[in-house]
């Protein structure tokens, strides 16, 4: 019964080829992530300062700890 067992497949030493990723596929995502990062940096760094988009203290309270973590003064 042991002789009728299925033999394992031979191990190939060839590495599979990685298909190149075209820049056209990456560019829209890179632009989106860059714009999103700039908007986030704006809200954490300068919102409720001299260029306030929203009035009140709501945005300041939401990003207060992030400002201190990133080194932005807010007091």
Secondary structure as UniProt FT lines:
FT   HELIX           2..4
FT   HELIX           23..45
FT   TURN            46..51
FT   HELIX           58..70
//
